[in-house]
Amino acid sequence: MPRGGSRKGSGRKYKFGEPFADIGVPSSISNDLIVAIEYLWEKGITGKELIDALLSAEFRKVRKYDYAVSAGTHSTSSVGGDSMNIDYEEIDLCEELLKGANKMIILPVMGDSMIGIGIYPGDWLIVEQINPLYQKPREQEIVIVSVDDETLVKRYTREKGEVVLVSENENHEPIRRAEGSIYISGIVKSAIRRNLSKL
């Protein structure tokens, strides 16, 4: 008995609920590509946004040179001339700055209480979100903390059974609180300078 032809909507369906289309991709990456697309789809990245996400990989790579530039009178640098055309590697900024990106957020900075360690108004902080019930900051880490209905960035220390939240600006006094009266939601991993002209 002859078999019927293909039916509309038949074929393998993946997590995004649409039929599988036969397209020409290298067999060595086909399974990984499907997994990647399904992962992005489940995150709500679909349609043109999904295509843009795949294409964005081209623009995330930047050149990182092995030669350091001099920032002082007693240090030397070999950067210059033809050296800028050799000895570099291409790095992915997202991978370098947002390790464990699923737990990372970016927060803008207001105020001048942390300028002593180079955190200025308008900068972006790369923050690892934590659950303080299971993860505590270490002494001297820079944290995002809620105190008296205000969210702050401070250096975390402890003294005589109290939490001491220290600014990096002598014009701002330390904040002393009992452990249970504050909520630490993140640990600052890095800062991005947005505008050097504001320094």
C-alpha positions as CSV (number, residue, x, y, z in Angstrom):
1,M,0.0,0.0,0.0
2,P,1.6,3.3,-1.0
3,R,2.6,5.7,1.6
4,G,1.1,9.2,1.6
5,G,3.2,12.3,0.9
6,S,4.4,14.7,3.5
7,R,1.8,16.5,5.5
8,K,1.8,20.2,6.4
9,G,3.3,20.7,9.8
10,S,4.8,17.2,9.8
11,G,8.5,16.7,10.7
12,R,10.4,17.0,13.9
13,K,9.4,19.7,16.2
14,Y,11.7,21.3,18.7
15,K,11.1,23.2,21.8
16,F,10.1,26.3,20.0
17,G,7.1,24.5,18.5
18,E,7.8,24.8,14.8
19,P,8.7,22.1,12.2
20,F,12.3,21.4,11.5
21,A,13.6,22.9,8.2
22,D,16.4,21.1,6.3
23,I,19.1,23.7,5.8
24,G,22.6,23.4,4.7
25,V,24.9,23.7,7.7
26,P,28.1,21.9,8.4
27,S,27.3,18.5,10.1
28,S,30.0,19.2,12.7
29,I,28.0,22.0,14.2
30,S,24.4,21.1,13.4
31,N,23.5,19.6,16.8
32,D,25.2,22.4,18.7
33,L,23.5,25.0,16.5
34,I,20.1,23.5,17.3
35,V,20.8,23.4,21.0
36,A,22.0,27.1,20.9
37,I,18.9,28.2,19.0
38,E,16.6,26.3,21.3
39,Y,18.3,27.9,24.3
40,L,17.9,31.4,23.0
41,W,14.3,30.7,22.0
42,E,13.5,29.6,25.5
43,K,15.0,32.9,26.8
44,G,12.5,34.8,24.6
45,I,15.0,35.7,21.9
46,T,13.1,34.9,18.7
47,G,12.7,36.1,15.1
48,K,14.9,38.9,14.0
49,E,16.3,39.3,17.5
50,L,17.5,35.7,17.4
51,I,19.3,36.3,14.0
52,D,20.8,39.5,15.4
53,A,22.1,37.6,18.4
54,L,23.8,35.0,16.2
55,L,25.3,37.7,14.0
56,S,26.6,39.8,16.9
57,A,29.4,37.3,17.6
58,E,31.3,39.0,14.8
59,F,31.3,42.3,16.6
60,R,32.1,41.1,20.1
61,K,35.7,40.3,19.2
62,V,38.3,43.0,19.8
63,R,42.1,43.0,19.6
64,K,44.0,42.7,22.8
65,Y,47.8,43.4,22.4
66,D,50.5,41.9,24.5
67,Y,52.2,45.3,24.8
68,A,51.3,47.5,27.8
69,V,51.2,51.3,27.4
70,S,53.2,53.5,29.7
71,A,51.3,55.5,32.3
72,G,54.2,56.8,34.3
73,T,57.6,58.4,33.9
74,H,59.5,55.4,35.3
75,S,57.8,52.8,33.1
76,T,58.5,52.0,29.5
77,S,56.4,50.6,26.7
78,S,57.3,49.0,23.4
79,V,53.9,49.9,21.8
80,G,54.2,51.9,18.7
81,G,55.3,51.6,15.1
82,D,54.8,48.2,13.6
83,S,54.3,46.5,17.0
84,M,50.6,47.4,16.9
85,N,50.2,45.1,13.9
86,I,51.5,42.0,15.6
87,D,51.3,40.0,18.8
88,Y,47.6,40.3,19.6
89,E,44.8,38.0,20.3
90,E,41.1,38.5,19.6
91,I,39.0,38.3,22.8
92,D,35.3,38.3,23.4
93,L,34.5,41.3,25.7
94,C,31.3,39.6,27.0
95,E,33.2,36.5,28.1
96,E,36.0,38.6,29.7
97,L,33.7,41.1,31.5
98,L,30.6,39.0,32.2
99,K,31.9,35.6,33.3
100,G,28.8,33.7,34.5
101,A,26.6,36.1,32.6
102,N,23.4,34.5,33.8
103,K,24.1,35.9,37.3
104,M,25.5,39.3,36.2
105,I,23.8,42.6,36.0
106,I,25.0,46.2,35.1
107,L,24.2,49.1,37.5
108,P,24.9,52.7,36.8
109,V,26.6,54.8,39.5
110,M,25.4,58.1,41.1
111,G,27.5,60.0,43.6
112,D,31.1,60.3,44.5
113,S,31.5,58.1,47.6
114,M,33.7,55.5,45.8
115,I,36.0,57.7,43.7
116,G,39.0,56.6,45.7
117,I,39.0,53.3,43.9
118,G,38.1,54.8,40.5
119,I,34.3,54.4,40.6
120,Y,32.9,57.7,39.3
121,P,29.4,59.0,38.7
122,G,28.1,57.7,35.4
123,D,30.2,54.5,35.5
124,W,28.7,51.1,35.0
125,L,29.2,48.4,37.6
126,I,29.3,44.8,36.6
127,V,27.7,43.0,39.5
128,E,27.3,39.4,40.4
129,Q,23.9,38.9,42.0
130,I,24.0,36.8,45.2
131,N,21.5,35.3,47.6
132,P,22.8,36.5,51.0
133,L,21.2,33.4,52.7
134,Y,23.6,31.2,50.9
135,Q,26.5,33.4,49.8
136,K,28.3,36.0,52.0
137,P,30.7,38.6,50.7
138,R,34.3,38.4,51.8
139,E,36.0,41.1,53.9
140,Q,37.0,44.1,51.8
141,E,34.8,43.2,48.8
142,I,32.8,45.9,47.0
143,V,29.1,45.2,47.4
144,I,25.7,46.4,46.4
145,V,23.7,46.8,49.7
146,S,20.3,48.1,50.7
147,V,20.4,50.3,53.8
148,D,17.3,52.2,55.1
149,D,15.5,51.8,51.8
150,E,18.5,53.1,49.8
151,T,20.7,51.0,47.5
152,L,24.4,51.8,47.9
153,V,27.8,50.6,46.6
154,K,30.3,50.2,49.5
155,R,33.3,48.3,50.7
156,Y,32.2,45.5,53.0
157,T,34.0,45.1,56.4
158,R,33.2,43.8,59.8
159,E,34.1,45.2,63.2
160,K,33.0,44.2,66.7
161,G,30.1,42.1,65.5
162,E,28.8,44.9,63.2
163,V,28.9,45.3,59.5
164,V,30.8,48.4,58.5
165,L,30.1,49.8,55.0
166,V,33.1,51.9,54.0
167,S,33.2,54.6,51.4
168,E,36.3,55.4,49.3
169,N,36.0,59.1,49.9
170,E,36.9,60.8,53.2
171,N,33.9,63.1,52.9
172,H,31.6,60.1,53.5
173,E,31.4,58.5,57.0
174,P,31.3,54.7,57.4
175,I,27.9,53.2,57.9
176,R,27.6,50.8,60.8
177,R,24.7,48.3,61.0
178,A,23.7,45.0,62.5
179,E,24.0,42.1,60.1
180,G,20.2,41.5,59.9
181,S,19.3,45.2,59.2
182,I,20.9,45.3,55.7
183,Y,20.5,43.3,52.5
184,I,23.5,42.6,50.3
185,S,22.3,41.7,46.8
186,G,25.5,41.7,44.8
187,I,29.3,41.8,44.6
188,V,31.0,44.2,42.2
189,K,33.3,42.4,39.8
190,S,34.4,45.3,37.6
191,A,33.6,48.9,36.5
192,I,33.3,50.4,33.1
193,R,34.3,54.0,32.7
194,R,31.7,55.7,30.6
195,N,33.2,59.2,30.2
196,L,36.8,60.1,30.9
197,S,36.1,63.8,30.4
198,K,34.1,63.8,33.7
199,L,37.1,63.1,35.8
